[in-house]
Amino acid sequence: MEAMYSVAKSQALKLTLLTIIATFVALDLSAQSWVLEESFGGASDDFGYNGVTTSDGGHVHIGRTESLGAANTMPNVHVVRVNPLGVPLWERVYDVLMVNPEMSIVELASGDLAWTCGVRMPQQNRSDILVVRTDPQGVALWARLIGFGNGKNERSASIIEAANGDIIVAGYTTATGAGDALVLRLSATGISLWTRSYGGASSLENARCIREATNGDLIVAGGIGSGANLDGLMFRINNTGNTLVWSHAYGGATTMDNLATLVLDNANNEVYACGVWDDGPNSDSYVVRANALSGVQIAAETYSSGFPGKEGATYIALSGTPGNYVLTGQTGEPNGSSVLDVFAMEITGALGAPLWFRIFGNTPVQTDDVGRSINFTPNGNADAPTQGGYWILGYTYTFGAGGADEYLIRCNLVGNSGCSRILPVVNTVQSPHTALNLVSQLFSPPIAVTISSAAANAQTVICPGQYVGTAQAKHSSEWESIDVPLAHSIDVYPNPLPAESSLVLDVFVPRAGKANITLADIHGRELLDIQKDLRQGLNSISLAIGKRAAGLYSLRVRGAGIVQSTTVSLID
């Protein structure tokens, strides 16, 4: 059975949630049969860039929005968390004037979240790296801004938590030349421990993904080259960054190649990385298998649909089957000239032909859809209720509210989302790789500017200029010249509360206006929808929610400059 529902567009925020759900049933995750596709965004462009499976089997993703948040800081950061059924638990907009399309988010062992992106510093003609830690509800705990001076550009692409709880970020910098790969390490509280760049004397390097080996070493994937010559790059460093264990370039002699993400097979000391093999008018998905101790290539293959378009893999992850790997990215569309669709495929550790290859998108509509991350989730699905499926994140021009929208897919173990299609794909063995001799440079002392530090119940949005909320503090002068709105947040009490009772909703909004307040059950069905006139600042609203069954409900406020959700628990 296939069903479709949509949440109406908010006039204030122009937010649309389009969900296509196949077999959307009971709450018992061990026995249910369901898959889904949904989009988040507004009338302007909104892109999903990176997501992870959360510890409860749900998903949290980060993207950039030009529909939501303060207009003078767009594009802003948008973070959305959904439960295992794909129902949004909350979404937050962070007004940060982000710069690059690379972003990354991770769930920490504590349940907190950490994310990173590059942000513009228009007064200093530069971009810096922003690292933020939040609680599980997305409320900012601290944020750090890292940069190396006027006219220098730093951007981040990947964030992980080390085994000891440190936070590690990879990206690139122009502070040591035309462009070098950059790795920085922060403590769990955001204290800068070390920052290093890695690059050659006459080449450009970037780091797009970083992972930690079992001994604490770090392995980085990205790109290296200059002009029309670009190769995939991987290198390994020790846990303090001061020893470069190995570095290698991967790719063809006459192709423009790049590596986007990697995954480690620690049991066999191997690393798998994926990216793009570009030989001219078209490009293919590219997968490299290498020895993790030496970087020596074991195998490499390209994968192509054979249709026109710039195909490429953007993310590789462990499959639900031990020893196998899943990938996503963009692939050619069989019924469109140079039109792209999201793809997902599974390969074995030996590479070779895919076990399955599926595309997601809408054939009659000549628009692009792109996958940016894929992650295994252990919760059940139609084929194997106890074996799980995959969350796929990206962006779509086909579905949603207009322009591009964030695109979230939940498919089963063979890539079936209820709407996906099987597509044949051709794999080709590729062989070249080259040993490198990169140079490491230490930034001493490490530079990190604190732009916010507050209790968990303080400001929920990291804003340039001022931090408005219980902290009432100003921060780095680099932000102070930019005008921004007030903070916004919502709170509900009592929570939990008895069924058939009333609650109080505290709403803090940046501007006066009308707002819609909706209450939805765990399946996303709206049970209550009222409109209120809100004044700028704090509003306390008493809501009679009526007779409802005990359970979890989502309360959302849309309008007056905010879109925020919180979970309400009703008890017998």
Secondary structure, DSSP 8 states (H G I E B T S, - for coil): -EEEEEE---TTT--EEEEEEES---S-TTT---EEEEEEE-SS-EEEEEEEE-TTS-EEEEEEESSSS-GGG-SEEEEEEE-TTS-EEEEEEE---EEEEEEEEEE-TTS-EEEEEEEEEGGGTEEEEEEEEE-TTS-EEEEEEE--STT-BEEEEEEEE-TTS-EEEEEEESTTSS-EEEEEEE-TT--EEEEEEEE-SS-EEEEEEEEE-TTS-EEEEEEEEETTEEEEEEEEE-TTS--EEEEEEES-TTSEEEEEEEEEEGGGTEEEEEEEEE-SS-EEEEEEEEETTT--EEEEEEEE-SSSSB-EEEEEEE-SSTTEEEEEEEEE-TTSTT-EEEEEEEEETTEEEEEEEEEES-TTS---EEEEEEEEE-S--SS-TTT-EEEEEEEESSSSSSS-EEEEEEE-TTS--SS-EE---EEEE---EEE---EEEE-SS---EEEEE--TTS-SS--SS-B-SSS-B---TTTTTS------EEEEESSSEETT-EEEEEEEESS-EEEEEEEE-TT--EEEEEEEEE-SEEEEEEEE--S--SEEEEEEEEETTEEEEEEEEEE-
